[in-house]
Amino acid sequence: MLSLLSAQELADICGGLWHPAPPSGNARGIKIDSRALDKGNIFVALKGARSDGHDFVSQLDATDIFAAIVEHAVANTEVAQLVVPDALIALQTLAQNCALRTTATKLAITGSVGKTGTKEMLAHLLATAGQTHATRGNLNNHIGMPLTLVGTPQETDYLVVEMGMNHAGEIAALTEMMLPHIAAITCISDTHSAHFSNLSDIAEAKTEIFNGLSGATVAILPRDDAFYGQLAGAARLAGARSILTFGYHEDSDFRVVSCHPTSSGLSLEVEIPDAREGRKILSFTLGMNAVHWAISAACVLAMASAAGVDVDASAPHLTSFQDLPGRGLSIGLNVAGHHFTLIDDSYNASPSSMTAAITHLATQSGDIKSAILSDMLELGDGGHDAHIALVAPLMQAGISRLITVGEMMAEVGERLAPYIEVKSFQTADDVICQIISTPEQIIGNSTIMLVKGSHGSGAHLIATQLMAFGVLPSSSISSSDEGVTPDAA
């Protein structure tokens, strides 16, 4: 969409003036990282907590990029500069313009957990039905989502966007920028509960996604969720034309009937609406391994159906959708001559996702199971109890050793120390130093190891260090895009 705009149209949309003169031709993409610029890109000079994009404008190659969007003209450069009152607002305004121009069906996803995995699964499914453009990695906030919208190709059939938040009001701004046709909430849990008084307030903040619904709109909701009634009421008040539900609940429109782990993933049966038969069972295999992904698959089928996709024809393609790096991917490792399987669920953690990961570990056939768990952050006053609640599932998982990172997880270790081997560290860096010097102190004789924790407590750094020792040839792992800021809820 960006390539269709002339320099003058860009200036009009962003409310800026060209200095010293507008560039010729059209832009081909937009970036906020000067190191990642491609030919024909626009560089947006944002002011961050640690750096100011304006400091890099004079280093840009005027023959390579299209222009820079700035808040004040930068000297000593030949780069064309669009001077605007606020660079971030200019980016967001441009994103809204692109979202209005696209003819694609626009689908938005939020929720306390499962957003990124569900978004990736949906994009994978929709790609079988048409040209699909989706949020890269976890670019789900007030900066990342506009970048997704501005990058929408003209020929896009389906635009899939993930929306995250840390505070009330943030999703409202995002959805009003995008104006989705279909909006889904994966679930409500106590992720980032430090910023809210209770779960009902979190649910209310998530329902802001319905504020921007446009056209023949559909709300997709988790029927099993304790806050389903609140979510459905908010969707109706916001003007949703219809509501589709998913889950195990018998009243779910897209109901998970059965879920069985197999050697190739999950064998699923989902009951779905059918125009001729009323209801029918759709059987397919999902290439992911943890059973909690069955709910995401049902959500994806509901969203795809709402977008007019033939889910009977598309669902078999989910066989090739596999676990994601940092979100449950199993990797064979060789660390100091010891072979074992790493379950890399290290990107982020909340009480519900931590419990789900531990439950998945319990189902694994490895003889000697262990876990490296770092603190779950931003849980407010409930943080202590949320960590202690992990003691029971960890005991039931049958692990033989636990490595803890952080003060709160250390208390979990203290509770388990009479029964299993426990080693506690203050920081992820301490664990990494131990891995580098004497990895056997961390790995022991484990045959399968889970690594999970909040992004800010560094579990992902530990997983990265373990993988640096060597991934076994039979394993497959792909890189994952990082967001401009840590994942929002």
C-alpha positions in Angstrom: 0.0 0.0 0.0 2.9 2.3 0.8 4.2 2.1 -2.7 1.0 3.6 -4.1 1.6 6.9 -2.3 3.4 9.8 -3.8 5.8 12.0 -1.7 3.1 14.7 -1.5 0.5 12.2 -0.4 2.8 11.0 2.3 3.3 14.6 3.5 -0.5 15.2 3.5 -1.2 12.1 5.5 1.5 12.6 8.0 0.9 16.4 8.4 4.5 17.2 7.4 6.7 19.3 5.1 9.6 18.0 3.0 13.1 19.3 3.6 14.8 20.4 1.5 12.6 18.9 -1.3 10.4 15.8 -1.8 12.0 12.7 -3.2 11.0 11.3 -6.5 9.3 7.9 -7.0 7.7 5.9 -4.3 8.7 4.3 -1.0 9.2 0.5 -0.7 8.8 -0.2 3.0 9.3 1.5 6.3 11.7 0.8 9.2 12.6 2.2 12.6 16.0 0.5 12.8 18.6 2.3 10.7 20.7 -0.9 10.6 17.8 -2.9 8.9 17.0 -0.5 6.0 16.5 -1.8 2.5 16.7 0.1 -0.7 13.7 2.5 -1.1 12.8 2.3 2.6 11.5 5.2 4.8 13.4 5.5 8.1 11.2 6.8 11.0 13.4 8.6 13.6 11.7 7.6 16.8 12.8 8.9 20.2 13.3 6.0 22.6 14.4 5.6 26.2 17.9 4.7 25.2 18.4 6.2 21.8 17.1 8.9 19.5 16.6 8.0 15.8 17.5 11.5 14.8 21.1 10.7 15.8 21.4 8.2 12.9 19.9 10.3 10.1 23.2 11.9 9.0 24.6 8.4 8.6 22.0 7.2 6.1 22.8 6.8 2.4 20.7 9.2 0.4 21.1 7.1 -2.8 19.8 4.0 -1.1 16.8 4.9 1.0 13.7 6.9 0.0 13.4 9.3 2.9 13.4 9.8 6.7 10.5 11.0 8.8 11.8 13.3 11.5 10.6 15.9 14.0 13.3 18.4 13.2 15.5 18.7 10.1 18.9 17.0 10.5 22.0 18.8 9.1 24.8 17.3 7.1 22.8 14.8 5.1 21.4 14.6 1.6 18.5 12.4 2.7 15.1 13.8 2.0 13.4 14.5 5.3 9.6 14.7 6.0 9.5 17.0 9.0 6.4 16.2 11.2 5.3 17.3 14.7 5.5 13.8 16.1 7.2 10.9 14.3 5.3 8.2 16.1 2.0 9.8 15.5 3.0 10.2 11.8 3.7 6.4 11.7 0.4 5.6 13.3 -1.5 7.9 11.0 0.1 6.4 8.0 -0.7 2.9 9.3 -4.3 3.9 9.7 -4.5 5.2 6.2 -3.0 2.0 4.8 -5.5 -0.1 6.9 -8.4 2.0 5.4 -7.0 1.5 1.8 -6.6 -2.2 1.9 -9.3 -4.5 0.5 -8.1 -7.4 2.6 -10.2 -9.1 5.2 -8.7 -7.8 8.5 -8.4 -10.2 11.4 -7.2 -9.2 14.9 -6.1 -11.4 17.8 -5.5 -10.5 21.5 -5.6 -12.4 24.8 -3.6 -13.0 27.9 -1.7 -16.0 26.5 -1.4 -17.7 23.1 -1.6 -14.7 20.9 1.5 -15.2 18.9 1.1 -19.0 18.4 -2.6 -18.5 17.4 -1.7 -15.7 15.0 1.1 -17.8 13.4 -1.2 -20.8 13.0 -4.0 -18.6 11.5 -1.6 -17.0 9.0 -0.4 -20.5 8.1 -4.0 -21.7 7.5 -5.1 -18.6 5.6 -2.1 -18.7 3.3 -3.7 -21.8 1.7 -6.6 -19.7 0.7 -5.1 -16.4 -0.4 -2.3 -13.9 -0.1 -1.7 -13.4 3.7 0.2 -10.6 5.5 0.7 -11.0 9.2 2.4 -9.5 12.2 6.1 -10.5 12.3 7.2 -12.2 15.5 5.6 -10.3 18.4 5.4 -6.8 16.9 2.1 -6.3 18.7 2.3 -2.9 20.3 1.8 0.8 19.4 5.0 0.8 17.3 5.0 -2.8 16.0 1.4 -3.0 14.8 1.7 0.2 12.7 4.7 -1.3 11.0 2.7 -4.3 10.1 -0.2 -2.2 8.7 2.2 0.0 6.6 3.9 -3.0 5.2 0.6 -4.5 3.9 1.1 -5.4 0.2 -1.6 -4.2 -2.2 -2.6 -7.7 -3.3 -3.2 -8.9 0.3 -6.3 -11.1 0.8 -6.0 -11.6 4.5 -4.4 -9.2 7.0 -3.7 -10.9 10.4 -2.6 -8.6 13.3 -1.7 -9.4 16.9 -2.5 -6.8 19.5 -0.9 -6.7 22.9 -1.1 -4.5 26.0 0.3 -3.7 29.4 -2.3 -1.2 30.4 -5.9 -0.3 29.8 -6.6 1.8 26.7 -3.7 0.4 24.7 -5.7 -2.1 22.7 -8.4 0.5 22.0 -5.9 2.7 20.2 -4.6 -0.3 18.2 -8.0 -1.6 17.1 -9.3 1.9 16.1 -6.2 2.2 14.0 -6.8 -1.1 12.2 -10.6 -1.3 12.1 -10.8 -5.1 11.9 -13.6 -7.2 10.4 -13.0 -10.1 12.7 -11.6 -9.9 16.3 -10.7 -12.8 18.6 -9.7 -13.1 22.3 -7.8 -16.2 23.1 -8.3 -16.3 26.8 -8.2 -14.2 30.0 -5.6 -14.9 32.6 -3.4 -13.0 35.1 -0.6 -12.1 32.8 0.7 -8.6 33.7 -1.8 -8.5 36.6 0.5 -6.0 38.3 -1.1 -3.3 36.2 -4.7 -4.3 37.0 -6.8 -4.6 40.1 -8.4 -8.0 39.1 -9.0 -10.4 36.3 -12.3 -8.7 35.3 -10.4 -5.5 34.6 -8.0 -7.4 32.4 -11.0 -8.9 30.6 -12.4 -5.4 30.1 -9.2 -4.1 28.7 -9.1 -7.0 26.2 -12.6 -6.3 25.0 -11.3 -3.0 23.7 -10.4 -4.9 20.6 -14.1 -4.8 19.6 -14.1 -0.9 19.7 -12.8 -0.7 16.2 -14.9 -3.4 14.5 -16.0 -2.4 11.1 -18.3 -3.8 8.4 -19.9 -7.2 8.7 -18.0 -7.9 11.9 -17.5 -11.1 13.9 -16.3 -11.6 17.4 -14.5 -14.9 18.2 -14.6 -15.8 21.9 -13.3 -18.6 24.2 -16.5 -20.4 25.4 -14.7 -22.1 28.3 -13.4 -18.9 29.8 -14.8 -17.7 33.2 -15.3 -14.3 31.7 -17.1 -15.4 28.6 -20.3 -13.6 29.6 -18.4 -10.3 30.1 -16.6 -10.7 26.8 -19.8 -11.5 24.8 -21.6 -8.6 26.4 -18.9 -6.2 25.4 -18.8 -7.6 21.8 -22.5 -7.0 21.4 -22.4 -3.5 22.9 -19.5 -2.7 20.4 -21.7 -3.7 17.5 -20.5 -7.2 16.6 -22.9 -8.6 14.0 -22.3 -12.1 15.2 -20.3 -14.1 17.8 -18.6 -17.4 17.2 -17.2 -19.4 20.1 -14.5 -22.1 20.5 -13.4 -24.5 23.2 -14.3 -27.7 24.9 -17.6 -26.4 26.3 -20.6 -28.2 24.8 -22.1 -25.0 23.5 -18.9 -24.0 21.6 -19.5 -23.3 17.9 -16.1 -24.8 17.2 -15.9 -27.5 19.8 -12.8 -29.6 20.5 -14.2 -33.2 20.8 -11.0 -35.1 21.2 -7.2 -34.4 21.3 -4.6 -37.2 21.3 -0.8 -36.8 21.1 0.8 -38.8 18.3 4.3 -39.1 16.9 3.6 -36.3 14.4 1.7 -33.9 16.7 -1.9 -33.8 17.9 -4.7 -35.8 16.4 -7.8 -33.5 16.7 -11.5 -33.8 16.2 -13.3 -30.5 16.2 -17.1 -30.2 15.8 -17.9 -27.3 13.5 -21.0 -25.7 12.0 -22.1 -27.1 8.6 -24.6 -25.5 6.2 -26.0 -28.8 5.0 -25.7 -31.0 8.1 -26.0 -28.4 10.8 -23.0 -29.8 12.7 -20.1 -32.2 11.6 -16.8 -33.5 12.9 -13.6 -32.3 11.3 -10.7 -34.6 11.8 -7.1 -33.4 11.2 -3.6 -33.4 12.6 -1.9 -30.4 14.1 1.9 -30.5 13.9 2.3 -29.1 17.5 2.8 -31.3 20.5 1.4 -29.7 23.6 -2.3 -30.4 24.1 -3.1 -26.7 25.0 -2.6 -25.8 21.4 -5.9 -27.7 20.6 -7.8 -24.7 21.8 -5.8 -22.4 19.5 -6.6 -24.7 16.6 -10.3 -24.3 17.3 -10.0 -20.5 17.5 -8.1 -20.5 14.2 -10.9 -22.6 12.5 -13.5 -20.2 13.8 -11.6 -17.1 12.5 -10.9 -18.7 9.2 -14.5 -19.7 8.8 -15.6 -16.2 9.7 -13.3 -14.9 6.9 -15.1 -17.2 4.4 -12.4 -19.8 4.1 -13.4 -23.5 3.5 -12.0 -25.0 6.6 -12.6 -28.5 5.4 -10.1 -27.9 2.6 -7.6 -25.9 4.7 -7.5 -27.8 8.0 -5.3 -30.6 6.7 -2.5 -28.0 6.1 -2.2 -27.6 9.9 -0.3 -30.9 9.8 2.8 -28.9 8.6 2.4 -26.2 11.3 4.9 -27.1 14.0 6.0 -25.9 17.4 7.5 -22.4 17.4 11.0 -21.4 18.7 10.7 -20.1 22.3 7.1 -21.3 22.5 7.4 -25.1 23.0 9.7 -26.3 20.2 11.6 -29.5 21.1 15.2 -29.5 20.1 17.8 -32.3 20.4 21.0 -30.9 21.9 24.5 -32.2 22.5 26.0 -30.3 25.5 29.5 -31.4 26.5 28.9 -34.8 25.1 25.5 -35.3 26.7 22.5 -35.7 24.4 19.1 -34.6 25.6 15.9 -32.9 24.4 15.3 -29.2 25.2 11.7 -28.0 25.3 12.3 -24.4 24.5 9.3 -22.5 25.9 11.5 -19.7 27.1 10.1 -16.6 25.4 7.7 -15.5 28.1 5.7 -16.9 31.0 2.5 -16.3 33.0 0.9 -18.5 35.6 -1.4 -20.2 33.1 1.3 -20.7 30.4 3.8 -22.0 33.0 1.4 -24.5 34.3 0.5 -25.6 30.7 4.3 -26.1 30.0 4.8 -28.1 33.1 1.7 -30.2 32.3 3.2 -30.9 28.8 6.5 -31.9 30.3 4.6 -34.4 32.5 3.3 -36.1 29.3 6.8 -36.6 27.8 8.4 -40.0 27.8 11.9 -39.0 28.8 13.3 -41.1 31.7 15.0 -38.2 33.5 13.1 -34.9 33.4 14.4 -31.6 34.6 13.4 -27.9 34.3 15.1 -24.5 34.4 12.5 -22.0 35.5 13.0 -18.2 35.9 10.7 -15.8 37.8 7.3 -14.8 36.3 7.2 -11.0 36.4 4.6 -8.3 36.5 2.2 -10.3 38.7 1.9 -7.7 41.4 0.7 -8.8 44.9 -0.2 -12.2 43.6 3.3 -13.0 42.4 4.3 -15.0 45.5 1.2 -17.2 45.5 1.4 -17.7 41.8 4.9 -19.2 42.1 4.1 -21.4 45.1 1.1 -22.8 43.1 3.7 -24.4 40.7 4.9 -26.8 43.4 2.1 -29.3 42.9 2.3 -29.5 39.1 6.1 -29.8 39.3 5.8 -32.7 41.7 3.2 -34.3 39.4 5.4 -33.8 36.4 7.9 -36.3 37.8 11.0 -34.1 37.4 14.2 -35.2 39.1 16.0 -31.8 39.2 15.0 -28.2 39.1 17.1 -25.1 38.3 15.5 -21.9 39.6 16.4 -18.3 38.6 15.2 -15.4 40.7 14.0 -14.9 44.3 10.4 -16.0 43.7 11.3 -19.2 41.9 13.9 -19.9 44.5 11.1 -20.4 47.1 9.5 -23.0 44.8 12.9 -24.7 44.8 12.9 -24.7 48.6 9.6 -26.4 48.8 10.8 -29.1 46.4 14.3 -29.6 47.8 13.3 -32.4 50.2 12.1 -34.5 47.2 14.3 -33.6 44.2 17.7 -32.1 43.4 17.4 -28.2 43.3 20.0 -25.6 42.3 19.1 -21.9 42.7 20.6 -18.9 41.0 19.9 -15.2 41.3 20.1 -14.3 37.7 20.1 -15.9 34.2 23.7 -14.6 33.7 24.7 -16.8 36.7 23.2 -19.9 35.1 24.9 -19.0 31.8 28.3 -18.7 33.5 27.7 -22.2 35.0 26.7 -23.6 31.6 29.9 -22.2 30.0 32.2 -23.4 32.8 30.7 -26.7 34.0 27.6 -27.5 31.9 27.2 -30.9 33.6 26.2 -29.0 36.8 23.2 -27.7 35.0 22.3 -30.6 32.7 23.1 -33.5 35.0 21.9 -36.7 33.4 18.6 -35.2 32.0 17.1 -36.8 29.0 14.5 -34.0 28.6 14.6 -30.4 29.9 12.1 -27.6 30.0 13.3 -24.0 30.0 10.6 -21.4 30.7 10.3 -18.0 32.4 9.4 -14.4 31.8 11.3 -12.5 29.1 12.6 -10.0 31.6 14.0 -12.7 33.9 16.1 -14.1 31.1 15.0 -17.7 30.5 15.4 -17.1 26.7 19.0 -16.2 27.2 19.6 -19.6 29.0 17.9 -21.5 26.2 20.0 -19.6 23.6 23.2 -20.5 25.5 22.3 -24.2 25.6 21.5 -24.2 21.9 24.9 -22.6 21.2 26.6 -25.8 22.3 25.1 -27.7 19.3 21.8 -28.7 17.9 21.7 -32.4 16.9 21.3 -32.9 13.1 17.9 -34.5 13.5 16.5 -31.3 15.1 15.0 -28.4 13.2 14.9 -24.9 14.6 14.1 -21.7 12.8 14.8 -18.1 13.9 12.1 -16.0 15.5 11.6 -12.3 14.9 12.0 -10.2 18.0 9.6 -7.3 18.7 10.6 -3.7 19.2 9.8 -4.2 22.9 9.2 -7.2 25.1 6.0 -9.0 24.3 2.9 -7.2 25.6 0.0 -9.2 27.0 
